[in-house]
Amino acid sequence: MVYKVIGLMSGSSLDGLDIVYVHLQEGASSIKDSSRKWEFSILHAACYPYSKEWRDKLAGARDLPAGEYLLLHTDYGQYLGEQVQRFIEEHHLHYQVQLIASHGHTTFHSPEHKMTAQLGDGAALAALTGINVVSDLRAMDVALGGQGAPIVPVGERLLLQDYAFFLNLGGIANVSAHGAGRGTESGQGGGFAAFDVCPANRVLNSLAGLAGKEYDDNGALAASGKIDEELLRRLNKLPYYDKVYPKSLANEFGTETVLPMIREAGLTVEDALRTFVEHIAIQVRRAAAELVQTNGRGGEQAGNGRMLVTGGGAHNGFLIGRLRELLLPMGIEVMVPDVQLVDYKEALVMALIGVLRWREENNVYASVTGASRDSIGGAVWIGQEV
């Protein structure tokens, strides 16, 4: 059966709403543990940039009184519905979409208190579009004691079995690997590990903003700067990096811990960017080394040491160059795929997570998040008239 799905993703970098229309079909397995492989086709994709008003609303959501926060939750659900209708109109998809899978926009993430919250009311989205919706994708895993993140590895495992490692360079960088993980004897996610590495684009873009730019195009500003060794040392000593996985980061780690440290150093924008790029590269190498050590062979069985890099940071040529220099001696080859997969992998995976929820199949792996068991995550809202 072919599932015709729209996937929605709003990342912590606040650049815009990613939308994909995909066809998904279960296929045969291509790896030894008999996990089924899903085939996918991205037929249409778009990123609708946020207006300044919406960027400010989303960025300031954590500071709102409870009532105003809930109103924003509903308003953002309406906004998502309007953008889906716009997408359907632009791509002539009327009566073709069977399901919408919406990640929402993360505001609060406190797995130690078994709580995570994403803006974007699924009921509002379903009511406006008249299409069935799956939302609240992380909540069940967190309720089961998991980190609720990363959740993308289910898609990497089922859609992209030709790679050993995966790195997403979004607002937060996260890494995952086939053939790795602690305690992976049981559960469908056995043999797959993933965790958040460090802040990435949210900090890089904030620093570029000090030079009047939305982002550091191809890493040109960073490439012209110099590393501040003392700041780099302090960043690399942050306690989070010594924690063992499963572990995850809230956006505030970048905005409220890392950015103030960088600003206090009093560097030029170029030197600050150069130092932080080095920090990202070092932490990714450290994370990859941990996965290699856990697995013993670094996932070479699954993908010959190839690392698929996606997310906005994959367009930063200087950062990619540093990653290649640091990872190649470990036998890991950094691979940047076509632009469509770079930009829309997470929205694609949200679509798959929604389909798995609709089928009542596990879509979050305990081996990745540390939950008590694998789970079927997501709230279902029936938007179609019956």
N, C-alpha and C positions, 0 to 999 in steps of 0.2 A: 504493500500500500504506500502511496505517495502522500505525505503530509504537506500541506501548503500553508506556510506559517509566516507571520511577521514577528521578528524579534526586535525588542527595544532595549537600548543600553544607554545610561547616562553615567559617565565616569566622573571621578573626583576632580579631574582637571577643569571641569565646567566649560569645556569648549563647545559642547552642543549635544543634541540628541541623535544617536546613531540608530538608524532604522534599516532593516534588511527584510526582503521578501525571499524566502528560500523554499526549495523543495527538498524534503528529507525522506529517505527510504532505507529501511534496514537491509543490509547486505550480508555477505559472508565474512567470517573472521579471517584476519591475516596474521594473527600472533598466536603463540603456542598455548596461552591460557584460555583459548576458545572464546574470548570476548567477541561479541558480534561487532562487525564494522558497519557503520552507517554511511551511506552515500549522500552527498549534498550538492546542491547547485544554488549559487546565489544569483537570482534572476535580476533583482534590482536592489540598489543600496543608496542611501543618502545620509548626510549629516546636516541637520538643521541647526545652525549656530544659535546659541541663546542670545536674546537681546540683553542689554545691560540690566534692564529691569529684572529679568529672570535670573541672570547671574547673581545679582545682589540678593534676590529672594532666597535662592538656594544656598548661597554662601552664608546668609544670616539666619537660616532656619533654626539652628541650635539655640539661638538666643531669644526666641519668641516665647511668650506665655503659652500655656498649654492650649487654650482655646484658639489662639491665632495660628498655632502650629497645625492643629487639626483642620482649620479652614484652608491653610496652604496645602495640606495633604489632598484635600478634595479639589482645590483649584488646579493643582499640578496634574491630578488624574484627568481633569477636563482638558488641560493643555495637551497631555499625551494623546487623548482622543482626537483633538483637533489636528494634531500633527499626523496621526495615522490617517485621518480622512484626507488630508492634503496629499499624503504619499500615495494613497489609493487613487485619488483623482489624477495626479501627475503621471502615474504609471498604468492607468486604465485597468485597475485590479478589482473592479466592482464584482461582487458575488464570487470571487475566487479565493478569498482568504478564509481558511477554516478555523484558525486559532491565532491569538496574539499572546506572546510571552513577554512580559514586561518586568525588567529588573527594578525599575524605579531609581530614585536618587538617594544614596545612603546619606543619612544625617547622623544617627547615633549608632555606635557599634561597641557594645560592651559585653563580649561573650562571657567574661568572668561573672557577670550578673545574669547570664542567660537571656540577654536582650540585644536585639538588633532592630533598626528601624529604617525603612526606605520610604521616602515620599512618593506619592502617586497612587491614589485610590483606585484599585482594580475595578470596583463596582462602577465608579464614574466612567472609567475607560470603556467598560463593557456596555454600559447604558447608552453612551454617546455613539459608539460605533455599531452596535447591534451584533458584535462578534464576541464569541467566547474568549475569555481572558484567563491566563494564569499569572499570578503575581505573588509577592511575599515569598520569594524563592529561598531565602536563607533562614527563615524563622524556625522551621522544624529542626534543622541541624543544631541551631543554637539551644533550643529547648532540650535537646538530647545531650547537652554538655559539650558540643563541638564549637569550633571557632566560627562557623558559618562562612568561612573563607579559607582558601579560594574555592569557588564552586565551578570554575571553568574547566578543571581537569576532567570532568566527566565527558566533555566535548572533545578534549584532546585525546582521551583514551578511545573514544568511539568513532571520531571523525578523522583523526590525524595520526594513524598508527605507524607512519613511516619515519617518525623522529623519536629520538631518545629523550631529549630535553625540550622544554618550552619556557620561553621568557616573555612575559608581557610587560612592556614599558608604558604603563599608563600613569595616572596620578600617583599610584603606588606600583612599584615593580614587584612582580611575583614570579616564582620559578616552580617548575614541576618536572617530574621525570618518570618514565617507564622503568620498571624493574628496580624500584627503590622503595624505601619505606620501612618503618619499624612496626612490628606486629601485624604484618600484612598477610598472615596465613589464611584468614577468613574474610568473607565479604567480597562483593564484586569489585571493589576498588583495591583489592590486595595487589601488591606489586606496583603501586603508584603513590608517589609522595609529592606534596606541594605545600608551599607556604609563602607568605609575604616577605619580601627581602628588605626593602627600604623605600622611603619616599623617592619619587622620580619627577614626572612632568609637572606636578603641582608646584614643587619648589623651583624647578628650572624655569617655568613660565613666570613665576612671581619675580625671580631675579631678572629675567629678560625685561619684565615690565618696568623695572627701574631705569632701563635704557630706552623706554618708550616703545618697546616692541611686544607683540603678543606672545612671541616665542623666539627662541634662538635658532634662526633658520640654518639648518644643516650643521648646527654647532659652531658657526663661524665665530661668534663672540667668545665662546669657551676656548676655541683653538688659538685665539690671540692672547689668552691670559696665561698666568703662571700659577702653579700650585702653592698654596699657603700650607706648609707642612704642619704647623701647629694646629690650625683649624682642622685639617684632615685627620690628624691624630685624635683630636677631641671627638670628631664625628664618629670615627671608627670605634671609639671606646664606649659609645652609648650602650646601656645595659641590654636593650632589646636584642642586639646582635649576638649576645652570649646565650640567649634562650635556645633551647632545643625545640624543633618543630614537633607537632603542629603548633603554629603560632600565626597571628594575624595582626595587622596594623589598622588603626583608625586614621582618618585623614588628618586629625589634629596632631599626630606625631610629627608630620611635616610642617604644618602651619604654626603650631604652638611650641614645638621643641626645637626642630632643626632650623627653621628660618630665623628665629631670634638669635641662635648661636652664630649664624652666618653674618647677620647684620651687626652683631656686637664686634665682630672681627674687623670691621671698618675697611673692607677691601673694595677695590674697583669692581664694577659689574663683571668685567672680563675675568678677573682673578677669582671672584666668587663662583662664577660658572665653571671655570676650569677645575677648581678644587672640588666642587660638588659632582661634576662628571667623573672625576677620579674616584670619589667616594662610592658612587653607584657601581662603577666597574669593579672596584675592590670587593664590595659586598656581594655582587653577583658571582664573582670568582669564588668567594668564601662559601656561598650557598651551594654552588655547583660542586665544590670540593666535599662538602658535607654529604651531598647526595651520592657522589662517587664512593665515598668511604662507607656509607651505609650499605650500598649495593655491592661494593667490591669491584665491579667491573664497569661502573658508571653508566649502566643502561645500554651498553654497546649491543646487547642482544637485539634490542628493539629498533635501533635507528643508527647504528654505526657511529655513535657519538655526535650526531647532528643536533644542533639546537635551533629551533624555529623561533624567531624573534618577531613579535607583533606589537601593536599599540603605537601611539603617536611618537614615542621615543625611537621607534625603528626608522623614522625619517631623519633622525639626527646622525648624520654621517660621521661626525667626530666621535660621538659616544659609541657607535657601532664599531668604529676602528679601534678604540681602546678595548672594547670587549673582545674583539678578535685577537688582539695582541696578548691579552691576559689569559684567554681560554684555550688558544691553540696549543700551548705547551702541555695542557691537560688532555689533549686528544679530542677536544670539543670544537667542532666546526660551526661557526655562527652562520645561519642561513636566514636571509630576509626574503619572504615570498613576494608574490604579486601584491600590488597596492590594495586591491580589494580585500584580500585576506588580512593584510597588515592592519587596515583601518576598521574592519568589521568582524573580526574573529569573535569578539565577545558577544556582539549582537547575534551572530550565528549560533553560538553556543546557548544563548538564552532561548532561542527558538527550539533547539534540541531539548533543553531542560523542560520546556513547556510541553513538548510532545511526550516525553517520558512520564511527566506528571499525569497527562491526560490518559496515558496507557496504564497508570498506576504501577510504574516501575521505578526502582531506585534511581535517583538522579543526583544524590550527594553522597560522597564516599567517606566513611568514617576513618579510613586509613589516611586520608588527606587532612580532615578537620579535627580528628581526635574525639569525635562523638562516640557515644556508647554503641552505636550501630549505624549501618547504612540507612538512608531514609528516602522517603518520597516527599520532596519539598514543594510547596506552592499552594496557594489558595485559588480555587476555581470559581469564576463568575460567569454565569450563563447569560450572555448578551443577546443571543438569538431568540427570536420568538418561537415558541413551541405550541 
